Amino acid sequence: MKKKLLYIAVIGLWAMGSQLLLSCSDKAENPNSKEAQMAAKIVQIVQQNGKADKPGFTYSIQYDQGIGYGGAVGLASVDPARTLVSNDVFNIASISKQFTAFAILLLEQQGKLSLDQSLYTYIPELGEYVKPITIAHLISHSSGLSDYMELAIKKGIDGQYPLSSAETLQHLCELTHTDFEIGTQQDYSNTGYFLLAQIIERVSGQSLKAFSQENIFTPLGMKNTFIVDHYPIERPYVLSYDETDQPDEVFWTHTGDGQVHSTAEDLILWGENMSTGKVGGLDLVKKFATAFPAVTPNGRDIINYTPYAFGIGLSKIQGLDALEHSGGWMSYNCNLIRIPSKKLTIVVLSNSANIDAVEISYQLAKALLE
């Protein structure tokens, strides 16, 4: 079935009243139609959560090959003022992790690595103590490795210092033990995904940026999605703003745990791949969405376990099984939800510390699914 898009853009100053641009099918133009009623609910949610004269958010909602809703509210730039549009590019922070894990699965599919292989095989300079750590431990946040951001802070390095991947790898090489027994506990780890990026680069012979572009983003038609591995950024993107609406920037160049830049519209294409398997195939997609076990190989319960697959969490939303992952970096915050049974993807991307993208995505999900 041909897709229908209800494009909702809320613009203009609230003092003047919001302006609504709605382009849709003849059916949706009927104010009594189900689609038009849903569009009105979505507009209400958007208006309740954003202000046109403040940094804001974009959103996109799509049933695979079906009805969709999308739009933006607020400012992409405060000075000079520029209104957000639906295809603006944001740093999507930890939503990036699922692309890193997917790249690992693609390399496994190609026979170039195995999830049960040791981290030491690929990055021996870390030291022999990492030999029991597998690629699967890195993906499932159970490696026990210290957070590289905390290591940097302990060394007096802040966000204004252009910390490089090479420097961070050196910091990790200074460690001699893990924070807990490997594989026995779940502790969200940016370090694990940073190291996955290093493995991808060493195995593939390409930067994570180039590998992802060639094997994921381009095949899916994600034309406005790219990884930033150096500054300044050459392509247009939206700045983030702190609680006082001041620009909030950090100049670290690590990939794997973050640094994918994308649009809400492009991420819909990624969500659809979870059903179609256009990239990777359906067997790989099924594995991608399967949670790691809640117990160790010898039957011990994993401490602090939550269902987590390949860079994406498993949850329940409105009583339905869901895949989701949020992201927060600087003052960007965002969320991606996939409801497999409904073939539904919901994306909210914000450039304001004053906006809760996760809560907005839940409000939208409730409106759509109740």
MOHU-V815534 format. One record per residue. PHI is phi in radians with two decimals (NA if undefined). Layout:
phi
PHI
PHI
This chain:
phi
NA
-1.17
-1.20
-2.09
-2.04
-1.68
-1.60
-2.06
-2.13
-1.75
-2.36
1.52
-1.35
-1.09
-1.09
-1.63
1.60
-1.28
-1.93
-2.12
-1.88
-2.24
-2.10
-2.78
-1.24
-1.01
-1.07
-1.23
-1.24
-1.23
-1.08
-1.66
-1.26
-1.06
-1.16
-1.17
-1.14
-1.15
-1.01
-1.13
-1.08
-1.14
-1.00
-1.09
-1.08
-1.06
-1.13
-1.30
-1.95
-2.43
-2.23
-1.17
-1.78
-2.28
-0.92
-2.47
-2.75
-1.99
-2.64
-2.55
-2.28
-2.60
-1.50
-0.87
0.95
-2.40
-1.20
-2.49
-2.35
-2.79
2.99
-2.70
-2.51
1.76
-1.86
-1.40
-2.45
-1.48
-2.47
-1.33
-1.20
-2.48
-1.30
-1.10
-2.19
-1.13
-1.79
-1.18
-1.67
-2.11
-1.26
-1.67
0.89
-1.30
-1.04
-1.00
-1.02
-1.19
-1.24
-1.11
-1.13
-1.14
-1.10
-1.06
-1.12
-1.12
-1.19
-1.13
-1.06
-1.41
1.34
-1.67
-2.80
-2.36
-1.13
-1.63
-1.35
-1.31
-0.99
-1.04
-1.01
-1.76
-2.32
-1.13
-1.14
-1.17
1.97
-1.16
-1.13
-1.53
-0.96
-1.28
-1.40
-1.79
-1.03
-1.07
-1.10
-1.10
-1.16
-1.57
1.10
-2.19
-1.37
1.47
-1.30
-1.14
-1.26
-1.14
-1.18
-1.15
-1.08
-1.13
-1.08
-1.10
-1.56
1.42
-1.62
-1.92
-1.21
-1.48
-1.45
-1.34
-1.09
-1.73
-1.09
-1.08
-1.15
-1.12
-1.06
-1.13
-1.02
-1.20
-1.20
-1.41
-1.31
-2.21
-2.78
-1.56
-1.37
-2.67
-1.07
-0.96
1.44
-1.78
-2.55
-1.87
-2.49
-0.83
-2.29
-1.22
-1.03
-0.98
-1.37
-1.08
-1.23
-1.04
-1.10
-1.13
-1.13
-1.00
-1.19
-1.27
-1.34
-1.50
1.35
-2.16
-1.16
-1.01
-0.99
-1.23
-1.10
-1.16
-1.10
-1.28
-1.81
-2.23
-1.14
-1.13
-1.04
-1.54
1.32
-1.45
-1.24
-1.92
-2.02
-2.79
-1.81
-1.71
-2.13
-2.81
-2.09
-1.30
-1.38
-1.41
-1.70
-1.10
-2.71
-1.64
-1.28
-1.77
-2.29
-1.36
-1.06
-1.77
1.12
-1.75
-0.97
-2.23
-2.24
-2.26
-1.91
-1.42
-2.10
-1.33
-2.11
1.81
-1.55
-2.89
1.38
-1.29
-1.98
-2.73
-2.04
-1.05
-1.19
-1.11
-1.20
-1.10
-1.09
-1.14
-1.05
-1.11
-1.10
-1.21
-1.81
-1.54
1.12
-0.93
-1.86
1.69
1.59
-1.20
-1.14
-1.15
-1.06
-1.09
-1.15
-0.95
-1.67
-1.73
-1.20
-1.20
-1.07
-1.52
-2.25
-1.32
-0.99
-1.67
1.59
-1.42
-1.14
-1.32
-1.18
1.05
-1.24
-2.33
-1.07
-2.42
-1.78
-1.67
1.37
-2.58
-1.59
-1.84
-2.64
-2.07
-2.26
0.91
1.38
-1.87
-1.08
-2.42
-1.95
-2.74
-2.71
-1.72
-2.62
-2.53
-2.70
0.95
-1.93
-1.32
-2.57
-2.71
-2.66
-2.18
-2.13
-2.20
-1.85
-1.00
-1.15
-1.77
0.87
-2.11
-2.13
-2.22
-2.27
-2.28
-2.17
-2.15
-1.99
-2.30
-1.18
-1.59
-2.06
-1.77
-1.13
-1.11
-1.09
-1.09
-1.12
-1.18
-1.09
-1.15
-1.08
-1.09
-1.06
-1.33
-1.91
-1.28
